[in-house]
C-alpha cells in the first residue's frame, strides 16, 4: 500500500511562477494551481490541502488578505507567503498570529523553496519558530 501524496495549493497570478512551483514540488506533492485568491478560497472550501503557497502581491485579493480570510481554519495546513517585496512588518504580524508559517522572497530557486517548505511544516508543528524570510 502506498501512502497518499501530500496536496499543495499554489496561488499566483503569474503562470510562470505557478509553472516553477509545480516543477519544484511535484516530486513530493500533488499540485493544484490557482490564478487568484478568490478561486483559492472557493477550492479550500471543497478540498483539503496540506500546504498553501501564495504570492503576496496579486490583484483583488493579496496573499496576506487570503491568509487573513483563512484565519484559524485549516490548522493542519502549512502556509507559505511568496513575494518579490519585503513587507516585513505585515509578514511578521501574520507569522505572529499563525496565519503564515514561512516567508520566501522571490526570486527563489528550487533548493531554497524546498527548504522553506520543510521549515513551514516545522513551524506549523511547533517544532521551530517563525522566521520572516528565506
Long-range contacts (C-beta under 8 A, 24 or more apart in sequence): 5-29, 5-30, 6-30, 6-50, 6-51, 7-32, 7-47, 7-48, 7-49, 7-50, 7-51, 8-32, 8-49, 8-50, 8-51, 8-52, 8-53, 9-34, 9-40, 9-43, 9-44, 9-49, 9-51, 9-52, 9-53, 10-34, 10-53, 10-54, 11-35, 11-36, 11-37, 11-39, 11-40, 11-52, 11-53, 11-54, 11-55, 11-58, 11-63, 11-66, 12-54, 12-55, 12-58, 12-82, 13-55, 13-58, 13-59, 14-55, 17-55, 17-82, 17-106, 21-53, 21-113, 23-110, 24-110, 24-113, 24-114, 25-113, 25-114, 25-117, 28-114, 28-117, 36-60, 36-61, 37-61, 37-62, 37-63, 37-65, 37-66, 37-69, 40-66, 41-66, 41-69, 41-70, 44-70, 44-73, 44-74, 48-74, 48-77, 49-74, 49-77, 50-76, 50-77, 50-78, 51-77, 51-78, 51-79, 51-80, 51-117, 51-120, 51-121, 52-77, 52-78, 52-79, 52-80, 53-80, 53-82, 53-117, 54-79, 54-80, 54-81, 54-82, 55-82, 55-83, 56-81, 56-82, 56-83, 56-85, 56-87, 57-83, 57-84, 57-85, 64-90, 64-91, 64-94, 64-99, 64-100, 67-94, 67-99, 67-100, 68-94, 68-99, 70-99, 71-99, 72-98, 76-124, 77-124, 78-102, 78-117, 78-120, 78-121, 78-123, 78-124, 79-120, 79-124, 80-104, 80-116, 80-117, 80-120, 82-106, 82-108, 86-133, 88-132, 88-133, 91-132, 91-133, 92-130, 92-132, 95-130, 95-132, 96-130, 100-130, 101-130, 102-130, 102-131, 102-134, 103-131, 103-132, 103-133, 103-134, 104-133, 104-134, 105-133, 105-134, 108-134
